[in-house]
Amino acid sequence: MKPIFLLLVIALYFALLMLISWLTGRKGAGNDAFFRANKSSKWYVVAVAMIGTSISGVTFVSVPGMVRNLDMTYMQMVLGFFFGYLVIAYVLLPLYYRLNLTTIYGYLDQRYGTRSYKTGAWFFLLSKLVGAAARLYLVAFILQSLAFERWGVPFVVTVTGIILIIWLYSHKSGIKTIIWTDWLQTLLFITALLLIIWQLSSQMGMNIAEVAATIRESRHFRIFVFDDWHSTQHFFKQFFSGMFITIVMTGLDQDQMQKNLTIRTLRDAQKNVVSYGMAFAPINFLFLCLGVLLLAYAGSKGIHLPEVSDNILPLIASEHLGTAVLGIFVVGIVAAAFSSADSALTALTTSFCVDILGMRVIARN
């Protein structure tokens, strides 16, 4: 029963994505729509979509799991993220908009020449393929173990099917479609996160005040580390790591910046970056709170937790919280994974066509 239920959930979800693809594609396609969404995206829509792009399926299962070993010290790095986004908004974006770039690596061509330009683009293609594959692998593995393995479906078929689904809804209008599908997927995985927290608290018989007290009184409710400079979790190490990681992995990454470049004006693009940068703190805090609640729930029920922290949430969601929560978990992790993977696929296509093949973008009047 469980595999059939999961397949039904995924099928309905895929149908919804195809509907969005049809609605966005019928208003016009072409290179400008695929690469830049005709420069017509609303900044507040892109801001929501960017959250989904940045928070992958790995984040969905890894951040709650890391609480067991690192407490809530990850928030120190999250605080650094915001200041990295300020650098992107007020240093990098003005440069990209002044040069009217389709891909950010076009800057290398204008500043350093063709060899640097092609080298930068190839490095992006190779690194993004490896990174996207690693994130997609985790989600495909979870879906394989929960459903497809019981039907004897080979793992390679599961992965191929996921990639095919992403291609089907994104191949016509590219980034124009991706912005809206990622907008939906962001709302879905945040909703799934909240519903799982609510279900955990309900099964432990807690109201909101008791949930807050449980989290606050937990030995894992440790956010700041100032007393041990040698610790990798020291505040300044985490804070500045988060700041520079954001500048490099977002501001200098075509996948992360392509949606920003679909906004018509620089001012609106800056609003977008600052607003979704601010959203990361509360969302990641909720993921960490979920991690504390998972440990509290396992302790109250005598559940033996797996050695690998990434498996804590999948184990409890699939084995202990019922079919409804399992469906919510699958929707959440698939939404987080698809919003990251579809954006990566579109960015890879854009960079290869524009940077490597030299394809020209013809703007629609």
N, C-alpha and C positions, 0 to 999 in steps of 0.2 A: 504493500500500500504506500509506504513512504516514497520509494523511487517514482511511482506513478504521480504522486502528489507533487513532488519536486519538478518533474518534467512538465506538468500542467502549469505550475507557477512560471517556469522559464519560458514556456510557449506563449503564455499571456503577456509576459513582459516583452518578449520579442515582437509580438504583434503590435504592442503600443509603440515601440521604437520605429517600426515600419510605418505606422500611421504618421508619426512626426516627420519621418523622412519624406513621405508623400506630400505632406502639407507644405514643407519648406521647398521641396524640389519643383512643385508645380508652378511656383512663382518665378521660375527662371533658374537656369544653371549655366555652366560655362566656367572658364578659368578664373575669372574675377570672383564669381560666387564660391568656387571651390577653395581658392587660396585666401581670399580676403573678405568673403561674405558681402561683396559689393560695398565695403566700407560703410555699412548701414546698421551695425549692431548697437543695441542700447547698452550703456555701460553697466546698468544694474543687473541686466540679464547675464552679461558676461561675468560679472562679479560672482554670481551664484554658480555659474558653470565652471569657473576657475577653481572653486573649492573642490568640486568633484574631480577635476583633472589632477589636482595636487594631492588629494587623499585617495590612495589606491586601495585595492583589496588587501594589500599587505598591511597597510595602516589599520584597517578595520579589525584585523585579528592580532596584529603585533603590538599595538599600543596598549590595549587592555592587558595583554599577556606580560608586558615588561614590568608591570607594577610589582609582580612577585619578587623580582630581583633588584629592581632599581627604584622602588617606591614611585612617587609622582615627580621625581626630579626631571623628567622629560620636559616639564613645563618651563624650565629655565631656558632650554633651547627654543621652545615655542615663542617665548618672549623676544628672543633674538631674531626670530623670523620677521617680526613686524618692522624692526628697524632696517632689516635687509630690504623689505618691500618699499620703505621710504627712499632708499638709495635708487631702487629701480624706477620709482615713480618720478623722481626729480633729477636724476642724473642720466639714466639710460634711455627712458622713454622720449625725452626731448631730442636726443640724438637720433633715435630710430624714426621719429616723425619728421624731423627736419630733412632727412635723406629720403623720405617716402619709400621705405623698404617693404618688399613683399616677404623676404626672409631676412632675419637679422644678420646673417652671414654676408649679405651684400655690403655691409659696412667694411668688411675686410677687403673686398674688391676695390672700393673707392679709396681706402686708406693705405693698403699695403700691396695691392696688386693681385693678379689672377692666381698665382701659385698659393698665396696665403688663403685666398678666398676658397679655392677648391679643397685645400687641405682641411680648413675649418669645417667645411660642409661634410667631407668624408668622415672626419672624426665624429661629428654629430650623428651621422647615419649609423656608424658602427656602435657607438656607445648607446644610442637610443635603442637599437635592436637588442643589445644584450640586456639593458635595463628593463625594457618592456617585456622581454621574454621571461625574465626572472619574476616580475610581478604577476604576469599572466599564469606562470607555472603554479604558483601557490593556490590561486583560485581554481584553476583547472583540476589540481590535485584534490582539493576539498570536494568539488562537485563529483569527481570520479569516485571518491571513496564513499560519498553519501548516496549516490544513485547509480551511475553508469557501470560501475564495477560489478554490481549485482546482476546486471544483464549481460555481462561478458563483453562489454564494449571496450575495445583497446584504447589506451590512454591517448595515442596519437590521433584517433578518430575524435575524441572529445576535444582536444586542442584545435584540430582542424575545423571542427564544427563551430567553435567559439569565434575563431578568426573569420570564418565564412559569414557568420551572422553579422559581425561588425562591418565587414565589407559590403554586405547587402544594403544596410541602411545608411552607409556613409559615402558610397562610391559616386553618387550622382552630384550632390551639392557640397560635398566635403565639409569644410569648416562651418559653412552656413547651417548645415544640418547638425553638426557636432555641438555647436553652441546650445541648441535647444534640447538635444538629447541629454547632454551633460547637465543642463539646467534641471531637467526632470530627474536625472539619476542622483544629483546632489540632494534634492528634496527627499527622494526615496530612501537613500542610505541614512540621512539624518533622522527621518521618521523611524526607520528600523532601529537605529541606535536608541532613540527615546522609548520605543515600545519594548525593547529588550530590558532596558533599565526598569521600566514600569512593571514588567512581568516578574523580574527577579524580586523587586520590592514587595510585590503582591504575594508571591509564594513564601516570602519570609515574614509576611504579616506586618509590614512597615508602612507608615504614612510618610509624607514628604519630610516632615520634621525628623522622624526617626531615621530615614535614609541619610539625611544630612548629618545627623549625629553619629551614625555608624561610620560614615566616611571620615568625618573629622576626628573621631576617636581611634580610628584604625592606626596600627603601628606603621602602616604603609603611607599614611598621610604626611609625607615628608617631601616638601617641594624644593626648598633652598638648602644648599650646602656651602657654607662659608668657612667651616672649621678645619677642613683638611685640604690644603693646597695640592697635595699629591694625588688626590682622588680625581678620577676622570669625570666625576659628577660635580666638581666644584663649579660654583655659579659662573664665574667669569669664563671658564673654559667652555661651558655649555652655551652661554649667552652669545659669545663671539663666534663660536662654531655655527650656531643657528643663523646668525646674521650673514656670515660669509657663504654658508651653504645656500642660503636663499639667493644671494646675488649671483652665484655661479650657476646653480641648478635651475633657477627660474629666469633671472635677467639675461643670462647668456645661453639660453636653451630655446630653440625654435618651437619646440612642442609647447612650452609654457607661455611663450610670448605671442604665438600666432593669434590667439583669441584677442589679445590686447590690441593688435594691429588691425583688427577688423572694425574698431571704433573710429568714427569719423574725425573727431578732434582730439588733440593732445590733452586738453583740460578734462574731458570726459574719461579718457584712458587713465589719467592720474586718479580720478575719483574711483574708478574701478579697482586699481591696484591697492589703494589705501583701504578701501572698504573691505575687500576680501582678505587683505592682510590682517585687519582687525578681527575678522571672523574666526581666524585660526585658533586664537586663545580659548574662547569658550567651547569650540567644538572639540579640540584636543583635551580640554579639561573634562568634558563629558566622557570621552573615551577612557581616560584614566580613572574617573569615578566608576565607570562600568567595570574596570579591572578590579577595583577594591571590592565592589559588590559581588563579583564572581568568586573572589577568594572567601568572602564572608559566607556566601551561599554554600560553597563547597565545604567549608568548615562546619556549618550548621547541619548539613546533610551527610557528613562523613564520606564525601566523594574523594576518591584517590585521584589526584591530578596528574596529568602526563608530565614527563620530564621536560619536554619541549614546550616553552611558554606559549608559542603560537598556537598550540593545539587546545589551550584551555577553553577559549570561547567556543570553537567548533564542537568540542566534546560536550559541554554543558548544554549548548543550544540543541544539539541533535539527540542527546540521550536522556535529558532530565527535565526539559521545560515544555515538552509537548509538541504536537504537530504544528499548531499555529505559530509558535515561536520559531520552529525550524523553518517554516515558510518565510517568516519575517527576516530571519537571519540570511537565508538564501537570496532574497530580494536585495537586502542590504549589501551583501558581499559581491553579488553580481553587478549591482549598480555601481559600486565603488570600482570594481575591476573594469567594467566596460567604459566608464567615464575616463579612466586613465588610458586604457588600451586603444579606444577609438581615436582619442586625441593624438596619441603617439603614431598611429597608422596614417592619419591625415597629415601630420607634420612631416613624417618620413616621405610621403608622396610629394608633398609640396617642395621640400628641400631637394629631392632627387630631380624633380621636373625643372625647377627654377634654377637651382645652383649647379647641378651636374649637367643636365641636358640643355640648359639655357632657354627654356621655354618662356615666352613673353606673356605677360598678363594684360589682357585687353579689358579695360574698364567699361562697364555698361553705363551709358548715358541715361 
